[in-house]
Structures are given as structure tokens and as C-alpha cells.
Amino acid sequence: MTLQSILDFAHSLLKNAANIGDIVIDCTMGNGHDTLFLANLVGPQGRVFAFDIQQDALEQTQKLLDEHHAAEQVTLIHESHAKLRAHIPIELHGRVQAAVFNLGYLPGGDKNICTAPETTIQALRELLSVLASGGVIVAVVYPGHSAGQVEAARVLEYCSTLPRELVHVVSYQILNNPNQPPFVIALEKR
């Protein structure tokens, strides 16, 4: 048996959930790697909505998408993921197949600017209202810093209270790694 790394596992869940032509969301575009990954999954026939509060993230992501000729199917949004529902056209509500979060701070950016439990939980609520039945939300959680520990605990607590009739929730983590390694929380809407 070969276990997948945390990021490989997250990507495998997204690959199983999204296909060419689908609607997907990157809730934390960061340096654009997940945005590019999603753009390649859905192709020019699909649509990726990518959110970040930092202008640097939008610029880095745009550059990466341009380099890989994948910008056509992506809408970059300079806004908190907590307000994502307002930026997804109403006709696409109920049609989003997948969403991803990489929580924490922008790699290479200001470590004082990071995701917060309140906005992440609000984004999860909003995602569940626009997600298709069978759609998947994948959150990579980084508890290796103090703000990340708080966010991890609050997000886990929130997800554990979601009704089973609405969503299945799983966690994937490597238990014997030191220093509070990242883990995945995945939600599948029923």
C-alpha cells in the first residue's frame, strides 16, 4: 500500500469530482497552483472562480495562468472567500462541482495575513449553498502555526456538526509526522 501525500490526496479528490466543462472554485488562490490545477481539470469549456484578498496573489496567479495558456477559463476575484456566493452567477448556484482551500498564509507572503476561522466557516456555508449534489469541498489545513491551530480546531468543530443528511465529512492526515503537519478535510454534498 502506498499512501498519498496530503496535497496529492487533495488533488485526487478534486480529479474525481470535476471534469471538462464543470464549474469549480479556488477559495484561496495564493500563488495560483490550485487555480491552474482546476483550470486544467475543467478546460476551456469550464469555469474556475478564484478568490484571494491579496493583490499579490491575483498578480502571481494571472502570471502563472498566462504562462500555461489557461487564463481563458478563470475568473480572478479580489475578495474574501467568505463573500463567494455573491460572485457566483445565480444560474450557476447548485452547479459547482468542486472547491478547494489551502488555508493559512500566502507562501512567500506576509505571514501576518492568513485565513481566519470566521471567514473560512462562512465560505463553507456559502459553498454548501452553491455546490451541486455530489460536489466536493477539499480544505488543506495547516495547524503548524498558532493562527492555523485555532483555525483547524474551529473548522473541524464546525464540520463535525454538519448534518449527515446534507454532507459527508472526512479527514485525512498522517498521524506520526512531527510538528503538527497539514491535513485534509473533505466534504461531499449529498
C-alpha positions as CSV (number, residue, x, y, z in Angstrom):
1,M,0.0,0.0,0.0
2,T,1.3,3.5,-0.9
3,L,-0.2,6.4,1.0
4,Q,-0.6,9.7,-0.8
5,S,0.9,12.9,0.4
6,I,-1.6,15.4,1.7
7,L,-1.6,17.6,-1.5
8,D,-1.7,14.5,-3.8
9,F,-4.7,13.3,-1.8
10,A,-6.4,16.7,-2.1
11,H,-5.8,16.7,-5.9
12,S,-7.1,13.2,-6.3
13,L,-10.4,14.2,-4.6
14,L,-10.7,17.1,-7.0
15,K,-9.9,15.0,-10.0
16,N,-12.7,12.6,-9.0
17,A,-15.1,15.5,-8.6
18,A,-14.5,17.8,-11.5
19,N,-14.5,17.2,-15.3
20,I,-14.1,19.1,-18.5
21,G,-16.8,21.8,-18.7
22,D,-17.5,21.9,-14.9
23,I,-17.8,24.9,-12.6
24,V,-15.2,24.9,-9.7
25,I,-13.9,27.3,-7.1
26,D,-10.4,28.0,-5.7
27,C,-11.2,29.7,-2.4
28,T,-7.6,30.7,-1.6
29,M,-5.7,31.2,-4.9
30,G,-2.4,32.1,-3.2
31,N,0.3,31.7,-5.9
32,G,-2.1,30.1,-8.3
33,H,-1.1,26.5,-8.3
34,D,-4.5,25.1,-7.3
35,T,-6.2,27.6,-9.7
36,L,-4.1,26.3,-12.6
37,F,-4.8,22.7,-11.5
38,L,-8.5,23.4,-11.6
39,A,-8.3,25.2,-14.9
40,N,-6.7,22.2,-16.4
41,L,-9.3,19.9,-15.0
42,V,-12.3,21.8,-16.4
43,G,-10.6,23.0,-19.6
44,P,-11.7,26.0,-21.7
45,Q,-15.3,24.7,-21.6
46,G,-15.4,25.0,-17.8
47,R,-15.1,27.9,-15.4
48,V,-12.9,28.5,-12.4
49,F,-13.7,31.2,-9.9
50,A,-10.6,32.0,-7.8
51,F,-10.7,34.2,-4.7
52,D,-8.0,36.0,-2.6
53,I,-7.8,39.1,-0.6
54,Q,-4.2,39.9,-1.5
55,Q,-3.4,41.7,-4.8
56,D,-0.1,39.9,-4.9
57,A,-2.0,36.6,-5.1
58,L,-4.0,37.8,-8.1
59,E,-0.9,39.0,-9.9
60,Q,1.0,35.8,-9.3
61,T,-1.9,33.7,-10.3
62,Q,-2.5,35.7,-13.5
63,K,1.1,35.3,-14.5
64,L,1.0,31.6,-13.9
65,L,-2.2,31.2,-15.9
66,D,-0.8,33.3,-18.8
67,E,2.4,31.2,-18.8
68,H,0.3,28.0,-19.2
69,H,-2.3,29.4,-21.5
70,A,-5.1,28.7,-19.0
71,A,-6.4,32.2,-18.2
72,E,-9.4,32.0,-20.6
73,Q,-11.5,29.7,-18.2
74,V,-10.6,31.5,-15.0
75,T,-12.2,34.5,-13.2
76,L,-9.9,36.0,-10.6
77,I,-11.8,37.8,-7.8
78,H,-10.1,40.2,-5.4
79,E,-12.4,39.4,-2.4
80,S,-12.7,37.2,0.7
81,H,-13.9,33.7,0.1
82,A,-16.5,34.5,2.8
83,K,-18.3,36.5,0.1
84,L,-18.0,34.0,-2.7
85,R,-21.8,33.4,-3.2
86,A,-22.3,37.0,-4.3
87,H,-19.7,36.5,-7.1
88,I,-21.0,33.2,-8.5
89,P,-23.7,33.9,-11.1
90,I,-27.1,32.8,-9.8
91,E,-27.6,30.5,-12.7
92,L,-24.5,28.5,-11.5
93,H,-25.8,28.0,-8.0
94,G,-26.3,24.3,-7.5
95,R,-23.9,23.5,-10.3
96,V,-20.5,23.9,-8.6
97,Q,-18.8,20.5,-8.7
98,A,-15.7,21.2,-6.6
99,A,-14.0,23.7,-4.4
100,V,-10.6,23.9,-2.7
101,F,-9.0,25.8,0.2
102,N,-5.3,25.9,1.1
103,L,-5.7,27.6,4.5
104,G,-3.1,29.7,6.2
105,Y,-0.9,32.3,4.7
106,L,0.4,33.1,1.2
107,P,3.6,31.2,0.7
108,G,6.4,33.7,0.3
109,G,4.0,36.5,1.5
110,D,3.2,38.3,4.7
111,K,2.7,35.6,7.4
112,N,0.6,38.0,9.4
113,I,-2.1,37.9,6.7
114,C,-3.8,34.5,6.9
115,T,-7.1,32.8,6.6
116,A,-9.4,33.1,9.7
117,P,-11.9,30.6,11.1
118,E,-14.8,33.0,10.8
119,T,-14.3,33.7,7.1
120,T,-13.5,30.1,6.3
121,I,-16.6,28.8,8.1
122,Q,-18.7,31.4,6.3
123,A,-17.2,30.3,3.0
124,L,-18.0,26.7,3.8
125,R,-21.6,27.7,4.4
126,E,-21.8,29.7,1.2
127,L,-20.2,26.8,-0.8
128,L,-22.7,24.3,0.5
129,S,-25.4,26.6,-0.9
130,V,-23.9,26.7,-4.4
131,L,-22.5,23.1,-4.5
132,A,-24.1,20.5,-6.7
133,S,-25.3,17.3,-5.2
134,G,-22.3,15.0,-5.2
135,G,-20.0,18.1,-5.3
136,V,-16.8,18.1,-3.2
137,I,-15.1,20.7,-1.0
138,V,-11.4,20.0,-0.2
139,A,-9.7,22.0,2.5
140,V,-6.0,21.6,3.2
141,V,-5.5,22.8,6.8
142,Y,-2.1,23.9,8.2
143,P,-2.1,23.8,12.0
144,G,1.7,24.3,12.2
145,H,1.4,28.0,13.4
146,S,-0.7,29.5,16.2
147,A,-3.4,31.0,13.9
148,G,-3.5,27.7,12.0
149,Q,-4.1,25.8,15.2
150,V,-7.1,27.9,16.1
151,E,-8.5,27.7,12.6
152,A,-8.0,24.0,12.4
153,A,-9.9,23.4,15.7
154,R,-12.8,25.7,14.7
155,V,-13.2,24.3,11.2
156,L,-13.1,20.8,12.5
157,E,-15.7,21.6,15.1
158,Y,-17.9,23.3,12.5
159,C,-17.6,20.4,10.1
160,S,-18.4,17.8,12.7
161,T,-21.7,19.5,13.4
162,L,-23.0,19.4,9.8
163,P,-26.0,17.1,9.4
164,R,-25.2,13.8,7.7
165,E,-28.3,14.2,5.6
166,L,-26.6,17.2,4.0
167,V,-23.0,16.3,3.7
168,H,-20.4,13.6,4.4
169,V,-17.2,14.9,6.1
170,V,-13.9,13.0,6.2
171,S,-10.4,13.9,7.4
172,Y,-7.1,12.6,6.0
173,Q,-4.0,13.0,8.0
174,I,-0.6,11.4,8.6
175,L,-0.6,10.9,12.4
176,N,3.0,10.1,13.1
177,N,4.6,13.2,11.4
178,P,6.0,15.7,13.9
179,N,5.3,19.4,14.1
180,Q,1.5,19.4,13.5
181,P,1.6,18.6,9.8
182,P,-1.1,19.7,7.4
183,F,-4.2,17.5,6.9
184,V,-7.3,17.4,4.6
185,I,-10.9,17.9,5.4
186,A,-13.2,16.8,2.6
187,L,-16.9,17.4,2.4
188,E,-19.2,15.7,-0.2
189,K,-22.7,17.2,-0.6
190,R,-25.5,14.6,-0.6
